[in-house]
Amino acid sequence: MLRLRKMMIVLLIACFGIALLSACSTKGSGGENAGAGGASQGTSAEPNKGDGKKVEIRYWRHDFAPEVQALQKMIQSFEAANPNITVKMEVIPYGDYETKIRTALAAGNAPDVIGLDGPTLAAYAHQGAVIPLDAYFEADGNKEDIAAPVLASLTYKDQIYAAPLNDASIGMFYNKKLFEKNDIELPSKDPNQAWTWEQVLQAAQKINDPANKVYGIDPGWGLGEGEGSTFVKLPFIWQAGGEILSPDGNEVKGYLDSPESKRALSFFSSLYNEYKVAPKEIPPEAFETGKLGIVVNGPWAISGFATSHPDFKLGEDWDIAPLWKDAKQVTPNGSWNMAITKDSKQPDAAWKFVNWVTGIEGAKFWYQETKNLPARLSTASAIPELTEYPMNIFVEQSSKFAHPRPVTPAYPVITTAISKLFADLGVSGRNVDEAVAEAVTAIDKALEKYR
Amino acid sequence: MERIGHLLKWIVMIAVALISLLPIFWMVMGAFRPRQELFQYVSLEWHLFIPVEWTLQNFIDLFSDSSKPLGRFINNTLLVAVSVTLLSLLFNSMAAFAFSKLRFRGRGVVFAVFLSALVIPGEVTMVPTYLLVHAFGWIDSFRALIVPAAVSVFSIFLLVQFFADVPRELLEAGKIDGASWPGIYAKIVLPSMVPALITMGLITFLGQWDAYLWPLIVINDESKQMLQVAIATFTNLQATEWGKILAADTVASVPILILFLFLQKYYVQSIVNSGIKG
């Protein structure tokens, strides 16, 4: 019996040891965080509304160093201007950002402000996870200054649920050396003089040389999954004159399977199967290493290429043309936004922060720091660089030709179905009618729940 | 005839070893290349594996980035992995000892309930565990990582298999000499189970070292983040920093390789033992 007791004591000591260890380490790291960590547990646990009292806003976003650094600067200036509010930003790896947010929302432990990718908005809004911002926008949000297609992409059931950090658009990036080598006339840099699908196909055919590992075109970021992949592929359907859903977002039949949509899908499939100008398997960074003639990409890639491949120079080795067109000229839009969650106990302070970052002055600073396509008209007119090549292409496209992705809580199903549809057509050259019917059934089933 | 068989066996084994080692070799060599040439060589040639231009820049970038202190992440991960391993060695071995050697009412039922937990995937229990940990107020602290991992059904099951091999006579002899059950556990069973414990410890440590989803969910403060989650941040929406990822993976593999180097003798031994015992 004595032995047993001794044993228990040892056990207890072990337990305490571990508890102490972890407690110490929490304190240690909180201290290094300039006291921010220490204060957090107190304020976030209980509601705090007093005017004189310090309020802490927790803010989660996905990790991307240049943007995180820009936000750190904005948080500093915000805290200086609002001494009773502190902002604690926590960054999360992009790949599992949604997993983390959803778990925290399920536990009622979500931060005050979250970064939100445009197409996920409706799902969060539908569940009541984020709150409408209309009243705030009326008061001091300068709503009229936000580009109309962007605002449309943030509106679910006539209410605005997020404030845009920036917009996004894509263009046709081409390898100038490969064009010149194959005697292809270079495409115009004028946003109103976009190439047609046929012109793009002809150029890709001339460049394509699989024997020497040089490929014509990657029309839509490979054939993988993910929202980025859907984002760059959807324009094909819109360009042909098709749609994904009905304008009210309730019907997919008659839209995704319309003759126009099918023509777009057949064209996409033919690049891979009939003309074989698009490789089914592409080595990573093929464009930057000179193995690919034409790709789609966005303004973020300009600085991205400059840091990752400094010898691959804009203007010398590659250039940007407006995104191709067919029956219509259409480009995708929408990007990351900031929203306030239902778990926030101080939505007014949270809005102050959101408006600091996404408001008129904030948006200008955000552009200077990140070079992301602005969502506010005032930014576009205030900065000369945005009216010059290459940024003017993206700016003009998003004001004239932008088309928001469908705003519906079923969007997660749509993005999966669409990327699968394009992959089926590209990789295995499936029959277009069959593949579309399958996608329509999947999307229709998802829409059913929200009708 | 026997010689040909041996030769064949050797060839197959070398081929398997090469297939397993090539990706690791590519990773290590990739960590020493400049970014531009990482994907420059894609066909099977010499430079697919051997850098044209050797550089330490990836490692310099990795360790000089003050916003992502890798050393700190390694420390965090070591602290958690070692704590979990020690605690799980203690708790799981005691549980396994009880299930395999003690006779008490309901043992079969309790053990069956325990084992049935094996078929529940971790993703299913993730949200309930998160709610529990949240209710304890442990979110964003190492306790959330250590305590739920201290008991593992798989480890108990594994150890029960080994403990079953300890002859009852040995325990009875101990009993006759006046030892209590804890005494028998500590002085007779544990010393004869060192290879099994090392195997379990290794598996636990490796699991913790590579843990990703759970730390991602429960840790918010970046300064408390775990290694694998930190490495995942090198892939973002716009780009993947391959050089840094390969360098970080190389660094992250070193402790595991060292551990295996010293402990593989026991590891192999326990697998062999459990395999041919019967």
Contacts between the chains, C-beta under 8 A, distances in Angstrom:
chain1	res1	chain2	res2	distance
A	1	B	180	7.3
A	3	B	180	4.3
A	3	B	182	5.2
A	3	B	183	5.2
A	4	B	180	6.1
A	4	B	181	7.7
A	4	B	182	5.4
A	6	B	182	7.9
A	7	B	182	4.4
A	7	B	186	7.8
A	11	B	90	7.6
A	14	B	87	7.3
A	14	B	90	6.6
A	18	B	83	5.8
A	18	B	87	6.4
A	18	B	146	6.3
A	18	B	147	7.9
A	19	B	143	7.1
A	21	B	79	7.3
A	21	B	83	6.5
A	21	B	142	7.6
A	22	B	83	7.7
A	22	B	141	5.9
A	22	B	142	4.0
A	22	B	143	4.4
A	22	B	146	6.1
A	23	B	141	7.7
A	23	B	143	7.8
A	25	B	76	7.7
A	25	B	79	6.5
A	25	B	142	5.5
A	25	B	224	7.5
A	26	B	140	7.7
A	26	B	141	4.5
A	26	B	142	6.7
A	26	B	224	7.2
A	29	B	221	6.5
A	29	B	223	4.3
A	29	B	224	5.2
A	30	B	221	7.6
A	32	B	223	6.2
A	33	B	221	7.0
A	33	B	223	6.0
A	37	B	221	5.8
A	37	B	223	7.4
A	45	B	137	7.7
A	58	B	220	8.0
A	60	B	220	7.7
A	62	B	236	6.9
A	62	B	237	6.6
A	63	B	233	4.2
A	63	B	236	5.7
A	64	B	236	4.3
A	64	B	237	5.9
A	64	B	238	6.3
A	65	B	67	7.0
A	65	B	236	7.7
A	68	B	67	7.4
A	69	B	67	7.6
A	90	B	220	4.6
A	90	B	221	6.7
A	90	B	222	6.7
A	91	B	222	6.3
A	91	B	233	7.1
A	92	B	216	7.3
A	93	B	216	7.0
A	93	B	229	6.2
A	93	B	232	3.9
A	93	B	233	4.6
A	93	B	235	7.1
A	93	B	236	7.8
A	94	B	233	7.8
A	94	B	235	6.7
A	94	B	236	4.8
A	94	B	237	5.1
A	95	B	232	6.0
A	95	B	235	6.2
A	96	B	213	7.4
A	96	B	216	5.5
A	96	B	232	7.2
A	99	B	213	7.5
A	99	B	216	7.2
A	99	B	217	7.1
A	100	B	216	6.0
A	100	B	217	5.8
A	103	B	126	7.2
A	103	B	127	6.2
A	103	B	130	5.5
A	103	B	217	5.1
A	104	B	217	7.9
A	106	B	127	5.8
A	106	B	130	7.7
A	106	B	131	7.7
A	107	B	127	7.6
A	107	B	130	5.6
A	107	B	131	5.3
A	107	B	134	4.8
A	109	B	134	5.4
A	109	B	139	6.5
A	213	B	42	7.1
A	213	B	43	7.4
A	228	B	237	7.1
A	283	B	39	5.6
A	283	B	42	4.5
A	284	B	39	4.7
A	284	B	242	7.6
A	285	B	38	7.7
A	285	B	39	4.7
A	286	B	39	7.7
A	288	B	36	8.0
A	289	B	36	7.4
A	289	B	39	6.0
A	289	B	40	5.4
A	300	B	238	4.8
A	301	B	238	7.4
A	304	B	238	5.6
A	304	B	239	5.0
A	308	B	35	5.5
A	308	B	36	7.7
A	308	B	239	6.5
A	309	B	35	7.2
A	309	B	36	5.4
A	310	B	36	7.9
A	311	B	36	6.6
